[in-house]
Amino acid sequence: MTNSEMIQTEGFSYPLGATVTESGVNFAVFSPDAVSVILCLFSSDTEEPVNELVLTNKTGDIWHAHISHVSHHQHYAFRVQRGESALLSESTDKLLIDPYAKMLSRPVHWNARQYENDSHFMVPKALVIDERAYQTPRPPKPDIAAHQRIIYETHVKGLSKTHPAVPKEQQGKYTGACHPEIISHLKALGVTSVQFLPMAAFMPEPYITEKGLTNYWGYNPVNFFCPEPRYAISDALGELQYMVDRYHEAGLEVIADVVFNHTAEGGKGGPILSFKGFSPYQSYLFEQTPHGDLVYSNHSGCGNTINTSSPAMMQLIMDALRYWVEVIGVDGFRFDLAVSLGRDPQIFNPESGLLQAMRQDPVLKNAVLIAEPWDIGPDGYQLGQFSSQWLEVNDKFRDTVRAFWRGDGDTTADFATRLMGSADVFTRGKRPVNASVNNVTYHDGFTLHDLVSYAKRHNEVNGEENRDGHGHNLSANYGEEGHTQDEDILQIREQQKRNMFVTLIISQGTPHILGGDELSRTQQGNNNAYCQDNDINWYQWELNKRKQDFLEFCGYVIGIRQSSRVLSHLLMSDDDWQNKVNVKQISWYLPDGSEKEIAHWHASDNRAFALEIEGSRNDNEVDPEHWYLCFNADHAEQRFTLPAVATKSGWQLFLDTRYDSVREQPDICIQQIFQMAGRSVAMFRLARLSE
């Protein structure tokens, strides 16, 4: 189509992006320093240029125009010329992706040769999207009570790439991730909420690409609206909506991991893909060196930091969040390096403009908001400092649980604090008891199986001489590094996995499970597998008896939590966050049954104790819940004396981690004495004995 067939009229400056009208498409883009903005149109078949139109209308900082005879799925991009007063000396003659684009023609791959001079061949094209085409009836979103939420972290590709029931063309795709067999697995496990690693369009870093690797995790965004094309067969937006709908039909929440702390454009010398060309000074944070040079702030460790205090970026982030909730349909977000959201502009402020905007927004009011409460900038560690609307990833829980079960000294008191919801971080009465997102493993670290199989990281395949990834893992191999056929070592490893998993599930807070841990997935000792798009990251669905036993154990433990009022949601008299109490008494004991005193908590060799939780009576209960939980992190057996009980009552054994299988666990009810295995957890519930 020629320029003469397309009529450019003034159009309107809002909304930003490409908006379909009855007679064409309105284009609007924010570029305050531009002296010229050119709209480039491309063939949808070959991506060859079709037309270039200089936008002649500008309102404030917005360049805009209405173009007739343009419609749904038109491929487009922009070129921008900025004035000589621009502070950065970087070239601006690149093809730019619209920050408000809703879909890309293909994934973004770095190609140094194609980037030189005109980057047209490297940069994918945005697609004009008529949202009316995606406004089909949707199933209702699940209503998950906060205390019932159990998060399962996974990756769209890794989840389905090797599943034998998923058709080949769907493996690693949105449609594969919602295959009935996979959803059936998640439902049987008992999780309620699936947290996917980034699903927004990203580009693997140049230095990774040039090493022959890729950014598998996706924490390097180029656009905050577009679903990642790598996971689509043909229609990323439609297929992602389809995936979300299938999860909702199954009663599962979908939580999107989002990255609003940096972009793939990096720092000085990094590629110009979008924001650097349109509005670098509004999009990114800068600081001056002692010599007066302007440089990118790098609180993300990725070369740049998004200026979330800028009105333009604040608006863009809010628009993107609403889009993912309203159009794509997700139920919430996990925010990578969330401290960057509150930098105002350089120092973290829990009352920053963006955080306040999120707090009051009616669309986000009921969304799940999870903060990774740190970045690498000044005062970047802010665990416990977000408002009550937020959940926060609790690394203190992770490290304490690992250390306790490894047998480290001086960890018991801290372990008990984590078990009860980390009140030292999330103050009772100020934050709900579920505010702590408890995890033992996360995507950036060892899997649970590797945590008990490797004493050191083994990241050689990452090409950084094994210097990347965490060095302080609090892991152990129990006698041999990595794979072994020694049955004694394997027995200890499996028991430690059970110990850490049951601790995770019965602790107060929101449990976070690393997807694949229930399958005993290994990354072969790699604790920074971000660049491995292969079987190091893909799920291992073939299970031997040992793995099948652990999978059944995980589902069994989750079932215990979900069926208990107190194990999932302790409401104590000293916590006035809610005007309810469901526990009569909580007591701590030594193995001999005597109450623990302050000195006992700080004894370095104190690795065994018991916790008694006596629930208050509920109108619907004949007998209130009454639990006695025994923990023994020592390698030696311990003789536990349980509280004396009334006639015709006894302590029913619900769980003992010494047993390889929950099917092999004896169905016993004891009166008082229990010989507890080393490195184990035992859970008892008071029960009436039959006549």
C-alpha positions in Angstrom: 0.0 0.0 0.0 1.4 3.4 -1.0 1.5 6.5 1.1 -1.2 8.1 -1.0 -3.6 5.3 0.0 -2.9 5.9 3.6 -4.3 9.1 5.1 -2.5 10.5 8.2 -4.7 12.6 10.4 -4.0 14.1 13.8 -5.3 11.3 15.8 -5.0 11.4 19.6 -2.3 11.2 22.2 -4.0 8.6 24.4 -3.9 5.7 24.8 -0.2 5.0 24.0 0.6 2.3 21.6 -1.3 1.2 18.5 -5.1 1.4 18.9 -7.5 0.0 16.3 -10.4 2.2 15.3 -13.2 1.8 12.8 -11.2 3.3 10.0 -7.6 2.5 10.8 -5.1 2.6 13.7 -4.0 5.4 16.0 -0.3 5.4 16.9 1.0 7.3 20.0 4.4 7.1 21.4 6.2 9.0 24.2 9.5 10.6 23.1 10.1 14.0 24.7 13.6 14.6 23.2 12.7 13.6 19.7 12.9 16.1 16.8 11.4 13.5 14.4 9.5 10.2 14.8 9.0 7.9 11.9 6.4 5.2 11.8 7.7 2.2 9.8 5.3 -0.3 8.4 6.3 -3.8 7.2 4.9 -6.8 5.3 3.4 -9.4 7.6 4.9 -12.2 5.4 8.5 -11.1 4.9 8.9 -8.2 7.3 10.1 -6.1 4.3 9.5 -2.4 4.6 6.2 -1.2 3.1 6.0 2.4 4.1 7.6 5.0 6.3 5.5 7.9 7.6 6.8 10.9 9.4 4.5 11.7 12.3 3.4 15.3 12.0 1.4 15.6 15.2 2.8 16.1 18.7 1.0 16.9 22.0 3.4 17.6 24.8 5.8 14.7 24.8 3.6 12.4 22.8 3.9 11.9 19.1 0.8 10.6 17.5 -1.2 10.1 14.3 -4.2 8.2 12.9 -3.4 6.1 9.8 -6.2 4.9 7.7 -6.3 1.6 5.9 -4.2 -0.1 8.6 -5.6 -2.9 10.7 -5.2 -5.9 13.0 -1.8 -7.6 12.8 -0.1 -4.8 10.8 3.6 -5.1 11.5 5.3 -1.9 12.6 8.2 -0.2 14.4 9.6 3.3 14.8 12.7 5.3 14.1 13.5 8.4 16.2 15.8 11.3 15.7 16.8 13.1 18.8 18.1 16.6 19.1 21.8 17.6 19.5 21.2 18.4 23.1 20.9 14.7 24.0 23.4 13.9 26.8 24.3 10.5 25.6 26.5 10.0 22.6 25.0 6.7 21.6 23.6 6.4 18.1 19.8 6.7 17.6 19.5 5.4 14.0 18.1 2.0 15.1 14.7 0.4 14.5 12.7 0.7 17.8 10.1 -1.6 19.4 7.1 0.3 20.6 7.1 0.2 24.5 3.3 -0.3 24.3 3.4 -3.1 21.7 1.1 -6.0 22.6 2.7 -8.7 20.4 6.0 -9.3 18.6 6.4 -11.0 15.2 9.2 -13.2 16.5 11.5 -13.6 19.5 14.3 -11.1 20.0 17.8 -12.6 19.3 21.0 -10.7 19.5 22.9 -10.7 16.3 25.9 -8.3 16.2 26.2 -8.4 12.4 22.5 -7.6 11.8 22.6 -4.9 14.5 25.4 -2.9 12.9 24.2 0.1 10.8 20.4 -0.6 10.3 19.1 -3.0 12.9 15.9 -3.7 10.9 16.8 -7.4 10.2 17.6 -8.1 13.9 14.7 -6.4 15.5 11.3 -8.1 15.5 8.3 -6.1 14.5 5.4 -5.1 16.7 1.9 -6.3 15.7 -1.1 -4.0 15.8 -3.6 -5.9 18.0 -7.3 -5.4 17.9 -8.1 -6.4 21.5 -11.7 -7.1 20.5 -10.4 -10.3 18.8 -9.3 -11.6 22.2 -12.3 -10.6 24.2 -13.9 -14.0 24.4 -15.8 -15.4 27.4 -13.3 -16.3 30.2 -13.7 -18.7 33.1 -13.9 -17.1 36.5 -10.7 -16.6 38.5 -10.2 -18.9 41.5 -10.8 -17.5 44.9 -7.9 -18.8 47.0 -7.8 -17.8 50.6 -4.4 -16.3 51.6 -3.7 -19.0 54.2 -4.5 -21.7 51.7 -2.1 -20.5 49.0 0.7 -22.8 48.1 2.9 -21.5 45.3 4.6 -23.7 42.7 7.3 -21.9 40.8 7.9 -23.2 37.2 9.0 -22.3 33.7 6.7 -22.5 30.7 9.2 -24.4 28.6 10.8 -26.6 31.2 7.5 -27.8 32.6 6.3 -29.4 29.5 9.3 -29.9 27.2 9.8 -33.6 28.0 6.4 -34.6 29.2 5.5 -37.8 27.3 1.8 -37.0 27.2 2.3 -33.6 25.6 2.2 -33.5 21.8 5.5 -32.7 20.3 4.4 -29.4 18.8 3.1 -28.2 22.2 6.1 -29.2 24.2 7.8 -26.1 25.7 4.8 -23.9 24.7 2.0 -22.2 26.5 -0.4 -24.8 25.2 1.9 -27.6 26.5 2.1 -26.0 30.0 -1.6 -26.4 30.4 -1.9 -29.9 29.0 -4.5 -31.9 31.1 -1.8 -34.3 32.3 0.3 -31.5 33.7 -2.6 -29.8 35.4 -3.7 -33.1 36.8 -0.2 -33.5 38.3 -0.4 -30.0 39.9 -3.8 -30.7 41.3 -2.8 -34.1 42.7 0.2 -32.4 44.4 -2.1 -30.0 46.1 -0.6 -26.6 45.1 -3.0 -23.7 44.5 -1.0 -21.1 42.6 1.5 -21.5 39.7 4.2 -18.9 39.5 5.8 -18.8 36.0 9.2 -17.3 35.4 9.1 -14.3 33.1 6.6 -14.6 30.2 7.1 -11.1 28.8 9.3 -10.7 25.7 13.0 -10.8 26.4 16.4 -11.0 24.7 19.3 -13.1 25.8 22.3 -10.9 26.6 24.9 -10.3 23.9 27.8 -11.8 25.9 25.7 -15.0 26.6 24.7 -15.3 22.9 28.3 -14.9 21.8 29.3 -17.8 24.1 26.7 -20.0 22.3 24.3 -20.0 25.3 21.0 -18.3 26.0 19.0 -16.6 28.7 16.7 -19.5 29.5 15.0 -17.9 32.6 14.0 -14.8 30.7 15.0 -12.0 33.2 16.1 -9.6 30.4 13.0 -7.9 29.1 12.6 -5.8 26.0 8.9 -5.1 26.4 6.5 -5.3 29.4 3.3 -6.1 27.5 4.2 -8.6 24.8 4.0 -12.3 25.8 7.2 -14.1 24.9 7.0 -15.5 21.3 9.4 -18.4 22.1 6.6 -20.1 24.0 4.0 -19.7 21.3 3.1 -21.8 18.2 1.6 -18.9 16.2 -0.3 -16.5 18.5 1.4 -15.6 21.7 -1.4 -13.6 23.2 -4.2 -16.0 22.4 -2.2 -19.0 23.5 -1.2 -17.4 26.8 -4.8 -16.5 27.4 -5.7 -20.1 26.7 -3.1 -21.4 29.2 -4.4 -19.0 31.9 -8.0 -20.1 31.2 -7.2 -23.8 31.6 -5.5 -23.1 34.9 -8.5 -21.1 36.1 -10.9 -23.9 35.1 -8.8 -26.2 37.3 -9.1 -23.8 40.2 -5.4 -22.8 40.0 -4.0 -19.2 40.2 -1.5 -18.0 37.7 1.2 -15.6 39.0 3.5 -13.9 36.5 7.2 -13.2 37.4 7.8 -9.7 36.1 11.0 -7.6 35.7 10.6 -3.9 36.2 14.1 -3.2 37.4 16.1 -3.2 34.1 15.8 -3.9 30.4 17.9 -5.8 27.8 19.3 -2.6 26.6 22.0 -2.7 29.3 24.3 0.3 30.0 26.5 2.5 27.9 27.3 0.6 24.7 24.4 -1.8 25.1 21.9 -2.3 22.3 19.3 0.3 21.4 16.1 -1.6 21.1 13.3 0.6 22.5 13.5 2.9 25.5 17.0 4.1 24.8 15.8 5.4 21.5 12.5 7.0 22.7 13.2 8.3 26.2 16.4 7.3 27.8 16.5 10.0 30.5 12.9 9.3 31.6 13.2 5.5 31.3 16.5 4.9 33.2 18.2 6.1 36.3 21.5 8.1 35.9 24.1 9.3 38.3 27.2 11.5 37.9 30.7 10.3 38.4 33.1 12.5 40.5 34.4 13.8 37.1 30.9 14.9 36.2 30.2 12.2 33.6 26.6 10.9 33.3 26.4 7.1 33.7 23.7 4.6 34.1 22.8 3.5 37.6 23.2 -0.2 37.9 21.2 -1.4 40.9 20.1 -4.5 39.0 23.5 -5.8 38.1 22.4 -5.9 34.4 23.8 -2.5 33.2 20.8 -0.2 33.8 18.0 0.5 36.3 14.5 1.6 35.4 13.5 5.0 36.7 10.3 3.9 38.4 9.8 7.3 39.9 9.5 8.9 36.5 5.9 9.7 35.7 6.2 8.1 32.2 7.6 4.8 33.5 5.3 4.8 36.5 2.4 5.1 34.0 3.8 2.4 31.7 4.4 -0.1 34.6 0.9 0.5 35.9 -0.6 0.1 32.4 1.4 -3.1 31.9 0.2 -4.6 35.2 -3.4 -3.8 34.5 -3.0 -5.3 31.0 -1.7 -8.6 32.4 -4.6 -8.8 34.9 -7.4 -7.6 32.7 -6.5 -8.9 29.2 -4.1 -11.8 29.8 -5.9 -12.7 33.0 -3.2 -13.5 35.5 -4.0 -13.4 39.2 -0.9 -11.7 40.5 2.8 -11.0 40.2 6.2 -11.8 41.7 8.4 -8.8 41.2 12.1 -9.4 40.5 14.4 -7.1 42.5 11.3 -5.3 43.9 13.3 -2.7 45.8 13.7 -1.0 42.5 10.0 -0.3 42.4 10.4 1.8 45.5 13.5 3.8 44.6 12.5 7.4 44.7 14.6 7.9 42.7 17.8 6.5 44.1 16.9 5.6 47.7 14.2 3.0 48.6 11.0 4.5 50.0 8.2 2.1 51.0 5.8 5.0 50.3 7.2 5.8 46.8 4.8 7.0 44.1 4.7 3.7 42.3 4.1 1.6 45.4 1.3 3.9 46.5 -0.2 3.8 43.0 -0.2 0.0 43.1 -1.7 0.0 46.6 -4.8 2.1 45.6 -5.3 0.8 42.1 -8.8 -1.0 41.8 -7.5 -3.5 39.2 -4.6 -4.6 41.4 -6.6 -4.5 44.6 -7.1 -8.2 44.7 -4.0 -9.2 42.8 -1.3 -11.3 44.5 1.8 -9.1 45.0 5.1 -10.8 45.9 8.3 -8.8 46.4 11.8 -10.1 46.0 12.7 -7.5 48.7 16.2 -6.6 47.5 18.4 -5.4 44.7 22.2 -4.6 44.6 21.9 -0.8 44.9 22.4 1.3 48.1 20.4 -0.1 51.0 19.2 -2.7 48.7 18.1 -5.3 51.3 14.6 -4.4 52.5 13.1 -7.6 53.8 10.0 -6.8 55.9 9.8 -3.2 54.7 6.9 -3.5 52.2 3.4 -2.6 53.1 0.8 -5.1 54.4 -0.6 -5.6 50.9 2.6 -7.4 49.9 4.0 -10.9 50.4 7.8 -11.0 50.6 10.3 -13.8 49.6 12.0 -14.7 52.9 15.6 -15.7 52.4 16.1 -15.9 56.2 13.7 -18.8 56.2 15.7 -20.5 53.4 19.0 -20.2 55.0 17.9 -21.1 58.5 16.0 -24.3 57.5 19.0 -25.4 55.4 21.5 -24.8 58.2 19.3 -26.4 60.9 18.8 -29.7 58.9 22.5 -29.7 57.9 23.2 -29.9 61.6 24.8 -26.5 62.1 25.1 -25.3 65.7 23.3 -22.3 67.1 20.4 -22.5 64.7 17.5 -24.0 66.8 16.1 -20.7 68.1 16.2 -19.1 64.7 14.6 -22.3 63.2 11.7 -22.0 65.7 11.2 -18.4 64.7 11.0 -19.3 61.0 8.6 -22.1 61.8 6.2 -19.7 63.4 6.1 -17.1 60.6 9.3 -15.0 61.2 7.6 -12.5 63.5 11.0 -10.8 64.0 10.7 -9.7 60.3 6.9 -9.5 59.8 5.7 -7.9 63.0 2.5 -9.4 64.4 -0.4 -7.0 64.1 1.3 -5.1 61.3 1.5 -7.8 58.7 -0.6 -10.9 58.2 0.9 -14.3 59.2 1.1 -15.4 55.5 3.3 -12.4 54.6 6.4 -14.5 54.6 6.9 -16.4 51.4 8.8 -19.4 52.7 11.1 -21.3 50.5 13.9 -23.8 50.8 14.8 -23.7 47.1 14.2 -21.2 44.3 15.0 -21.0 40.6 18.3 -19.2 41.3 20.0 -21.9 43.3 20.2 -25.6 43.9 17.1 -27.8 43.4 16.1 -29.7 46.6 17.7 -32.9 45.3 21.0 -31.1 44.6 20.9 -29.4 47.9 21.4 -32.8 49.6 23.7 -34.1 46.8 26.4 -31.4 46.4 28.5 -29.6 48.9 29.7 -27.2 46.2 28.3 -25.6 43.0 29.2 -27.2 39.7 28.5 -24.5 37.1 31.3 -25.3 34.7 29.0 -25.5 31.7 28.0 -21.9 32.1 31.4 -20.8 30.7 32.4 -18.7 33.7 34.9 -21.0 35.2 32.5 -22.0 38.0 32.7 -18.5 39.5 29.0 -17.6 38.9 26.1 -18.5 41.2 25.8 -18.5 45.0 28.9 -19.7 46.9 27.1 -19.9 50.3 24.6 -22.7 49.7 24.4 -24.4 53.1 24.2 -27.7 51.3 25.8 -31.1 52.0 26.5 -34.3 50.0 26.5 -36.7 53.0 29.6 -38.6 51.9 30.0 -38.4 48.2 29.7 -35.5 45.7 26.9 -35.8 43.2 25.5 -39.0 41.9 26.1 -42.1 44.0 24.9 -45.7 44.3 25.7 -45.9 48.0 22.4 -46.9 49.6 23.3 -45.4 53.0 24.0 -42.0 51.4 20.9 -42.2 49.3 18.8 -42.9 52.4 20.2 -39.9 54.3 19.6 -37.7 51.3 16.0 -38.7 50.8 15.3 -38.3 54.5 16.8 -34.8 54.5 14.6 -33.9 51.5 11.6 -35.0 53.4 12.7 -33.1 56.5 13.1 -29.8 54.6 9.9 -30.3 52.6 7.7 -30.9 55.6 9.3 -28.0 57.4 8.4 -25.8 54.4 4.8 -26.9 54.3 3.9 -26.8 58.0 5.7 -23.5 58.7 3.5 -20.4 59.1 3.5 -18.2 56.0 3.0 -18.9 52.3 4.9 -22.0 51.1 6.8 -21.7 47.9 7.8 -24.9 46.1 10.4 -25.0 43.4 8.7 -26.8 40.5 10.3 -30.2 39.8 11.5 -30.7 43.4 8.6 -33.1 43.9 10.0 -35.1 41.0 13.5 -35.1 42.5 14.8 -33.0 39.6 18.5 -32.5 39.4 20.5 -29.7 37.7 23.7 -31.8 38.1 25.0 -29.4 40.7 24.4 -26.3 38.7 23.0 -23.6 41.0 22.8 -20.8 38.4 21.2 -22.6 35.4 19.9 -19.4 33.9 21.7 -20.0 30.6 20.9 -23.7 30.2 18.1 -24.4 27.8 18.5 -28.2 27.9 17.8 -31.2 30.2 19.6 -29.4 33.0 16.5 -27.3 33.3 13.8 -29.4 31.7 11.7 -31.5 34.0 12.5 -35.2 34.4 9.1 -37.0 34.4 10.4 -40.6 34.5 10.2 -41.7 38.1 11.8 -44.8 39.8 10.4 -46.0 43.1 12.4 -43.7 45.2 11.3 -40.6 43.2 7.7 -41.9 43.2 7.8 -42.3 46.9 9.0 -38.7 47.4 6.3 -37.4 45.1 3.6 -39.2 47.1 5.2 -37.8 50.3 5.0 -34.2 49.0 1.3 -34.6 48.2 0.6 -36.2 51.6 2.3 -33.4 53.5 0.5 -30.7 51.5 -2.8 -32.5 52.3 -2.1 -32.4 56.0 -1.6 -28.6 55.9 -4.6 -28.0 53.8 -6.9 -30.0 56.1 -5.7 -28.3 59.2 -7.0 -24.9 60.5 -4.0 -24.3 62.7 -1.1 -25.6 60.6 -2.1 -23.4 57.7 -3.2 -20.4 59.7 -2.3 -19.9 63.3 -4.3 -17.0 64.8 -2.8 -16.2 68.2 -3.9 -14.0 71.0 -0.9 -11.7 70.6 -1.7 -11.1 66.9 -4.4 -8.5 66.4 -4.1 -8.4 62.6 -7.4 -10.3 62.6 -9.9 -10.3 65.5 -9.9 -14.0 65.7 -8.0 -16.7 67.7 -7.9 -20.4 66.8 -5.2 -21.6 69.2 -5.5 -22.1 72.9 -1.8 -22.6 73.7 1.6 -23.0 72.1 4.4 -24.7 74.1 8.0 -25.7 73.5 9.6 -28.8 75.0 12.9 -30.6 75.3 12.8 -34.2 74.2 12.3 -35.4 77.8 9.1 -33.5 78.0 10.3 -30.6 80.1 9.5 -27.1 79.0 12.3 -25.3 77.1 13.9 -22.3 78.9 15.8 -19.4 77.3 19.2 -21.1 78.0 18.1 -24.2 76.1 17.4 -22.2 72.9 21.0 -21.0 72.8 22.8 -24.2 73.6 25.0 -25.0 70.6 24.3 -28.7 70.7 20.5 -28.2 71.0 19.2 -29.8 67.8 16.1 -31.6 69.1 12.9 -30.1 70.4 9.1 -30.4 70.3 6.3 -28.0 69.6 2.8 -28.4 71.0 -0.1 -26.6 69.3 -3.4 -26.8 71.1 -6.2 -25.4 69.1 -9.2 -23.7 70.5 -12.6 -25.2 70.0 -14.5 -24.4 66.8 -18.3 -24.6 66.8 -18.1 -27.2 64.0 -15.6 -29.5 65.8 -16.2 -32.2 68.3 -12.6 -32.0 69.3 -10.2 -29.1 68.6 -6.9 -29.8 66.8 -4.1 -30.7 69.2 -0.7 -31.3 67.6 2.7 -32.4 68.9 5.5 -31.8 66.4 9.0 -33.3 67.1 12.1 -32.2 65.3 15.5 -33.9 65.6 18.4 -32.5 63.4 21.0 -34.6 65.3 22.3 -37.7 63.6 21.6 -39.7 66.7 18.2 -41.1 67.9 16.3 -39.2 70.5 13.8 -40.5 73.1 10.8 -38.1 73.2 8.3 -38.0 76.0 5.0 -36.7 74.8 2.4 -35.1 77.2 0.3 -37.4 79.2 -3.2 -37.8 77.8 -6.6 -38.7 79.2 -7.9 -42.2 79.3 -9.2 -43.4 75.9 -7.0 -40.9 74.1 -3.6 -41.2 72.4 -1.1 -39.5 70.1 -1.8 -40.6 66.5 1.3 -40.6 64.3 0.5 -38.6 61.2 4.0 -38.4 59.7 7.5 -39.8 60.4 10.2 -38.8 57.9 12.3 -41.8 58.7 10.1 -43.9 56.4 10.8 -43.9 52.7 7.2 -44.1 51.8 4.0 -42.8 53.5 2.5 -46.2 52.6 5.1 -47.9 54.8 4.5 -45.6 57.7 2.9 -47.5 60.6 -0.6 -46.5 61.7 0.1 -46.2 65.4 -1.3 -44.4 68.4 1.1 -44.0 71.4 0.5 -42.9 75.0 3.7 -41.1 75.8 7.2 -42.5 74.8 8.5 -42.3 71.2 11.9 -43.3 70.0 12.7 -40.8 67.3 15.2 -41.5 64.5 18.1 -39.1 63.9 17.5 -36.4 61.3 13.8 -36.7 61.3 10.4 -35.0 61.9 7.5 -36.7 63.6 4.0 -35.3 63.7 1.4 -36.4 66.2 -2.2 -35.4 66.6 -4.3 -36.2 69.7 -7.0 -38.6 68.9 -9.7 -40.5 70.8 -9.1 -44.2 71.0 -11.8 -46.6 69.8 -13.5 -48.8 72.3 
